[in-house]
Amino acid sequence: MKKLLPCLFLLFIVFMLFLNTTGAEETAESAFAPISAEAAVLLDWNTGRVLFAKNPHLQKPMASTTKIMTAIVALEKGKLSDEIITSANAAAVGGSSIWLEAGEKKTLEELLYGLMLRSGNDAATAIAEHIGCDVKSFAALMTQRAKEIGAGNTSFRNPHGLDHPEHYTTAYDLAIIAAHAMGIKEFQKIISTPDITISWPDHPWDRHLYNQNKLLEIYPGAEGIKTGWTTPAGRCFVGSAKREGRRIITVVLNAPQMWEDTTALLDHGFNDFTPYPLIKTDQFLKSIAVIDGRDDKVEAIAGSSFYYPLKDEEEKKKVTYHFLVQEPLQAPLKKQERIGELEIHFDGSIVGVIDLLAGSEINKLSFWERIKKSLGRE
């Protein structure tokens, strides 16, 4: 059950993203000053609300932000302790590298640090060959997994992001992929590591890998994630920052001013939106009729709190509630028993669901109590 809860939460985030992205796209230019990125998405990770979007569904090459999905598949299908022998093919891959040599043994954990900190294309290929047997099969696994978590407008042809006409994503899909990745503790640890040393057999020194993610240095609360660049893709970046328990993810594709765009978007998310407590735990929400009980009604109370990022008082007016309860309820009822659900809607779309609980115990009438009640002699 403990393993199931994070999965359910991530599925909920994906569902919320799907419902919220349209409105964000329509109001992007009016809601936020122009940015240099050709496509961008700003996501409140805790609730799934898309706070800003510019061309969120435009298909674009993604360069090395590809490696977020590579890491997801590797962490979900492999073990950090897996020992991987570097093939000649992996060692020969061009572009950014951690200088793997054919026949060199590495753990999956070491390769993941090389993948995400140094953006090693050789590390990506070695991982792909270990998990998927070959690059083509691993890329198919990446595409399939992306679809499963809600990124249906994404196609992978390799694990590193070097250019290919059928290798593309969207800012919206990358936000979904990043949201899923940030639900994996090992991924969080790797991308937030400033630097690390990994082995380099038969050399007088080890490899010292520095995190290329400048956001860790320039933005308070930054957690990292991944940079990317190729000539067709331009400068690409997926970032994450966390403050007071609230996490925001930003995606920019083909962004000449990548860092400026990213910090401005994060400031917009943290400064212009406030997590508003729409519902508080144990809050009275509604009286519900009960039959065959010593009381005719029971108080429905909130089973949990619910916060939603809102920009101003006007946005609060867009929040509505829908009760899902089969009235009347049948006695007996135990205190704190689940009796229904409350759907929370924002601007016509569902953004959350909380349990409704019985605020008190309702005992069932005995035979004689029912007789007396029917005769009006209570």
C-alpha positions, 0 to 999 in steps of 0.5 A, spaced: 500 500 500 505 504 501 508 503 494 501 504 491 500 511 494 505 515 490 503 512 484 496 514 485 498 521 487 502 521 480 497 519 476 492 524 480 498 530 478 497 527 470 490 528 471 490 535 473 495 537 468 490 535 463 485 538 465 488 545 467 493 546 461 487 549 456 486 555 460 493 556 461 494 556 454 489 561 452 491 566 458 499 565 457 500 572 454 496 576 458 498 573 464 505 574 464 510 578 461 513 575 454 519 570 455 524 568 450 522 561 449 518 558 443 515 554 448 514 554 456 510 551 461 510 553 469 507 547 473 505 547 481 507 540 482 503 539 489 496 540 485 498 539 478 495 546 476 499 549 470 500 556 472 503 559 465 503 556 458 506 558 452 505 554 446 505 548 450 503 542 445 508 545 440 512 539 438 519 541 439 526 537 439 528 536 446 536 535 446 539 532 453 532 534 457 531 527 454 535 524 459 530 525 464 526 520 461 532 515 461 533 516 468 526 514 469 526 508 466 533 506 469 530 507 476 524 504 475 527 497 471 534 497 474 537 497 481 542 502 483 547 496 484 547 493 477 554 492 474 554 495 467 560 493 462 561 499 457 560 497 450 564 499 444 558 503 441 557 506 448 564 509 449 564 511 441 558 516 442 559 523 440 557 529 444 558 530 451 561 525 455 564 522 462 569 519 458 567 511 458 572 506 455 570 500 452 570 494 457 569 499 463 565 496 469 560 501 472 554 501 477 547 504 474 548 509 480 555 511 477 552 512 470 546 516 472 550 521 476 554 521 469 547 522 465 544 527 469 550 531 472 555 531 466 550 529 461 554 523 458 551 521 452 556 515 453 552 514 460 545 514 456 547 509 451 550 504 456 544 505 461 540 503 454 544 497 452 543 494 459 536 496 461 533 495 453 539 490 450 539 496 445 538 503 444 532 502 439 529 497 444 530 502 450 527 508 446 521 504 445 520 503 452 521 510 453 516 512 449 511 507 452 513 509 459 511 516 457 505 515 454 503 511 460 504 517 465 500 522 460 506 524 455 502 522 449 505 527 444 512 525 445 517 520 441 524 518 443 529 515 438 535 515 443 536 515 450 541 522 450 537 527 445 542 527 439 538 530 433 533 525 430 527 527 426 522 523 430 525 525 436 521 530 439 516 532 445 512 538 448 513 543 453 507 540 456 509 533 456 516 535 459 512 538 465 508 531 466 515 527 465 518 532 470 513 531 475 513 524 475 521 524 475 520 528 482 516 523 485 522 518 485 526 519 491 533 517 488 532 522 482 531 527 487 537 526 490 541 525 483 539 531 480 540 536 486 547 533 487 552 539 486 558 534 484 560 527 486 566 523 484 566 516 481 571 511 479 576 511 473 579 504 473 587 504 470 587 512 471 591 516 476 585 520 478 577 518 479 572 522 475 569 528 478 563 530 476 560 537 477 552 539 476 551 543 470 545 546 472 546 553 474 539 554 477 542 550 483 547 556 484 542 562 482 535 561 485 533 560 492 530 553 493 532 550 486 532 542 486 535 542 479 533 537 473 536 538 466 539 542 461 539 541 454 542 544 447 543 542 440 542 547 434 535 544 432 533 544 439 536 551 441 537 552 449 532 547 453 531 547 460 527 543 465 527 546 472 525 545 479 525 549 485 521 548 492 519 553 498 515 552 504 513 545 502 511 547 495 514 545 489 514 548 482 517 545 475 518 550 469 520 547 462 523 552 457 524 550 449 528 553 444 529 559 449 535 564 448 535 567 455 534 560 458 536 562 465 532 569 465 526 565 463 526 560 468 528 564 474 522 569 471 517 564 471 519 561 478 518 568 481 511 568 477 509 562 480 512 563 487 510 570 488 504 571 484 500 565 486 498 563 493 496 556 496 489 558 498 486 553 504 480 551 500 478 546 505 481 544 512 481 537 515 475 536 520 471 542 517 464 542 517 461 541 510 454 539 510 448 536 514 446 529 510 439 526 512 440 519 515 434 513 515 433 508 521 438 512 525 437 515 532 439 522 529 435 524 522 442 527 520 449 527 520 454 532 519 459 531 513 466 533 515 472 534 511 477 528 511 483 532 509 485 539 507 486 542 500 490 547 498 490 550 491 494 556 488 490 562 486 492 569 484 487 573 487 480 574 490 477 574 483 480 567 482 477 565 488 470 566 485 471 561 480 472 555 485 465 551 486 464 544 490 460 538 488 458 533 493 457 526 491 453 523 497 447 518 496 442 521 500 439 519 505 444 515 508 443 508 512 444 507 519 448 505 523 454 510 522 461 510 525 464 516 527 469 518 521 466 513 517 467 515 509 460 517 507 462 520 500 466 525 496 467 532 495 469 534 488 473 541 488 472 545 481 476 551 478 473 554 472 469 549 471 474 543 471 475 538 477 482 540 481 481 535 487 477 530 491 477 529 498 473 524 502 467 526 506 467 523 513 461 522 518 462 527 524 459 523 529 456 516 531 449 514 529 446 508 532 441 504 528 434 505 531 431 498 535 425 495 533 421 499 539 424 505 537 422 505 530 415 503 533 415 509 537 418 514 532 412 511 527 407 513 532 410 520 534 412 518 541 419 519 541 
